[in-house]
Amino acid sequence: MSANVHLSGAERPPMDPNTSEATKRQLELAIGQGDAYHKAVEYMVGDIAKGGGMQKKGDYLIGYAVEDAEGMYSFDDGTLTWNNPQEENQHLEIVVCDGSDGRFIPGVSVTATLITPRGEELGPHDQVLVWHPMIYHYARNWTLPEDGEYVLRVHVDPPTFMRHDEVNGRRFTEPVDVEFTGVKIERGAEPVTPPSQ
């Protein structure tokens, strides 16, 4: 997967440097943020995860990575609680990025469906926003019945956040669906004991 994954021409959301909000320098800095994010995505897919991929669709770049199920903190009633995988045996990560500048898009609703090698449909399940030391993403631990090649279907609903700029703000208005085939799954879990406080 290349770090230079920006869409071009009519395929992408607007990047007009002559609006009430944007300048050429601002848009260059936004692209720089997107490039840095995609270097992190490439590192995640190539060096950490067991596999992944990316597709462009509408205003978005949508990607995935698969790893062993992992522990994560939840924050409930003012307290962080560590949750190790129980029966879960796969961690599915989804990234949703701006198709013009490559920046990660927070606040979208992401669901995923996995279809097993035998044709069983699992999901759709919500993929929630997850903080990570390197890369924000939408994720969930899954319980999968078998190893092999799966089909992954990702649905993204547009974000409801406000958008600056009378021209460049015209983006992220349609839901999109993408499908990845040949998603290689090798089940596993990676429980971790956090240090005591």
C-alpha positions as CSV (number, residue, x, y, z in Angstrom):
1,M,0.0,0.0,0.0
2,S,1.5,3.3,-1.0
3,A,1.6,6.4,1.2
4,N,0.5,8.5,-1.8
5,V,-3.1,7.4,-1.9
6,H,-4.8,10.7,-2.6
7,L,-7.6,10.7,-5.2
8,S,-7.3,13.0,-8.2
9,G,-9.5,15.3,-10.2
10,A,-13.3,14.9,-10.1
11,E,-12.9,11.7,-7.9
12,R,-12.0,13.6,-4.8
13,P,-13.6,16.1,-2.5
14,P,-12.7,19.8,-3.3
15,M,-9.3,21.3,-2.3
16,D,-9.8,24.9,-3.4
17,P,-7.1,27.2,-1.9
18,N,-9.1,30.4,-2.7
19,T,-12.0,30.3,-0.3
20,S,-12.8,32.2,2.9
21,E,-11.2,29.5,5.0
22,A,-8.4,27.8,2.9
23,T,-5.1,28.9,1.6
24,K,-2.6,26.9,-0.5
25,R,-0.3,26.5,2.6
26,Q,-3.2,25.2,4.8
27,L,-4.1,22.6,2.2
28,E,-0.4,21.6,1.9
29,L,-0.3,21.1,5.7
30,A,-3.5,19.0,5.6
31,I,-1.9,16.8,3.0
32,G,1.2,16.5,5.1
33,Q,-1.0,15.3,8.0
34,G,-2.6,12.7,5.7
35,D,0.8,11.5,4.4
36,A,2.0,11.1,8.0
37,Y,-1.1,9.1,8.9
38,H,-0.7,6.8,5.9
39,K,2.9,6.1,6.8
40,A,1.5,4.9,10.1
41,V,-1.1,2.8,8.3
42,E,1.5,1.3,6.1
43,Y,3.6,0.4,9.1
44,M,0.6,-1.1,10.9
45,V,-0.4,-3.3,7.9
46,G,3.2,-4.2,6.8
47,D,5.0,-4.7,10.1
48,I,2.4,-5.3,12.9
49,A,-0.9,-6.7,11.5
50,K,-1.3,-10.0,9.7
51,G,-2.7,-8.2,6.7
52,G,-4.7,-5.4,5.3
53,G,-5.8,-3.3,2.4
54,M,-7.3,0.0,1.2
55,Q,-9.9,1.2,-1.3
56,K,-11.2,4.5,-2.5
57,K,-14.9,5.1,-2.6
58,G,-16.8,8.4,-2.9
59,D,-15.1,11.0,-0.7
60,Y,-13.3,8.4,1.3
61,L,-10.3,6.1,1.5
62,I,-11.2,3.1,3.6
63,G,-8.7,0.5,4.8
64,Y,-8.5,-2.5,7.1
65,A,-6.0,-4.4,9.1
66,V,-6.4,-7.8,10.9
67,E,-4.5,-8.9,14.1
68,D,-4.9,-11.2,17.0
69,A,-7.6,-10.2,19.4
70,E,-6.2,-7.7,22.0
71,G,-6.9,-6.2,25.3
72,M,-8.2,-2.6,25.5
73,Y,-9.3,-0.2,28.2
74,S,-12.9,0.9,28.4
75,F,-13.8,4.1,30.3
76,D,-17.0,3.7,32.3
77,D,-18.3,5.8,35.2
78,G,-15.0,7.7,35.4
79,T,-12.8,4.5,35.6
80,L,-10.5,2.8,33.1
81,T,-11.1,-1.0,33.1
82,W,-8.8,-3.3,31.2
83,N,-10.7,-5.9,29.1
84,N,-8.7,-8.9,27.8
85,P,-10.2,-11.0,25.0
86,Q,-12.3,-13.9,26.3
87,E,-13.7,-16.0,23.4
88,E,-12.6,-13.3,20.8
89,N,-9.9,-14.4,18.5
90,Q,-9.5,-11.6,15.9
91,H,-9.0,-7.8,16.1
92,L,-10.4,-6.0,13.0
93,E,-9.3,-2.4,12.5
94,I,-10.9,0.0,10.0
95,V,-9.5,3.4,8.9
96,V,-11.6,6.0,7.2
97,C,-9.8,8.9,5.6
98,D,-10.4,12.0,3.5
99,G,-10.0,11.1,-0.2
100,S,-8.3,14.4,-0.9
101,D,-5.9,15.0,1.9
102,G,-5.7,11.5,3.5
103,R,-6.4,12.7,7.0
104,F,-8.3,10.3,9.4
105,I,-12.0,11.1,9.7
106,P,-13.4,11.0,13.3
107,G,-17.1,10.8,14.0
108,V,-18.2,8.5,11.2
109,S,-20.4,5.5,12.0
110,V,-18.6,2.3,10.8
111,T,-20.0,-1.2,10.6
112,A,-18.4,-4.3,9.4
113,T,-19.6,-7.7,8.2
114,L,-17.3,-10.7,7.7
115,I,-18.3,-13.7,5.5
116,T,-16.5,-16.9,6.5
117,P,-14.8,-19.3,4.0
118,R,-17.9,-21.5,4.3
119,G,-20.3,-18.6,3.5
120,E,-21.6,-17.8,7.0
121,E,-22.3,-14.1,7.5
122,L,-21.1,-12.5,10.8
123,G,-22.4,-9.1,11.6
124,P,-22.9,-6.3,10.8
125,H,-21.2,-5.1,14.0
126,D,-20.3,-1.6,15.0
127,Q,-16.6,-0.7,14.8
128,V,-15.9,1.9,17.5
129,L,-13.3,4.7,17.6
130,V,-10.2,3.4,19.3
131,W,-7.2,5.4,20.6
132,H,-3.9,3.7,19.8
133,P,-0.3,5.0,20.6
134,M,0.3,5.4,16.9
135,I,-2.9,5.4,14.9
136,Y,-6.6,6.2,15.6
137,H,-8.9,3.7,14.0
138,Y,-12.3,2.0,14.3
139,A,-12.0,-1.5,15.8
140,R,-13.6,-4.4,17.5
141,N,-12.5,-7.9,18.7
142,W,-14.4,-10.6,16.9
143,T,-15.1,-14.3,17.6
144,L,-14.5,-16.2,14.3
145,P,-15.2,-19.9,13.7
146,E,-12.3,-20.7,11.4
147,D,-9.1,-19.6,9.7
148,G,-9.0,-18.9,6.0
149,E,-10.0,-16.3,3.4
150,Y,-12.9,-14.1,4.4
151,V,-14.9,-11.4,2.6
152,L,-15.1,-8.1,4.5
153,R,-17.9,-5.6,3.9
154,V,-17.5,-2.1,5.5
155,H,-20.3,0.4,5.7
156,V,-19.6,4.1,6.5
157,D,-22.3,6.6,7.4
158,P,-21.4,10.3,6.9
159,P,-20.2,12.2,10.0
160,T,-22.6,14.7,11.6
161,F,-19.9,17.2,12.6
162,M,-19.9,20.8,11.2
163,R,-17.7,21.6,8.2
164,H,-15.8,24.8,7.7
165,D,-15.4,26.4,4.2
166,E,-18.1,27.3,1.7
167,V,-16.4,25.2,-1.0
168,N,-14.2,22.6,0.6
169,G,-16.8,21.8,3.2
170,R,-18.9,20.1,0.6
171,R,-17.8,16.6,1.5
172,F,-18.8,13.4,3.4
173,T,-22.5,13.6,2.6
174,E,-23.2,10.1,1.3
175,P,-23.0,6.7,2.9
176,V,-20.5,4.3,1.3
177,D,-20.0,0.5,1.1
178,V,-16.8,-1.3,0.2
179,E,-16.0,-4.9,-0.1
180,F,-12.6,-6.6,0.4
181,T,-12.1,-10.2,-0.8
182,G,-9.4,-12.6,0.1
183,V,-9.0,-11.3,3.7
184,K,-6.7,-13.8,5.2
185,I,-7.6,-14.7,8.8
186,E,-5.4,-16.6,11.2
187,R,-7.2,-16.6,14.5
188,G,-5.4,-15.8,17.8
189,A,-5.6,-13.7,21.0
190,E,-3.0,-11.6,22.8
191,P,-4.1,-11.1,26.4
192,V,-1.9,-8.6,28.4
193,T,-1.7,-7.9,32.1
194,P,-1.5,-4.1,32.6
195,P,0.9,-2.8,35.3
196,S,-0.7,-2.0,38.7
197,Q,-1.2,1.6,39.4
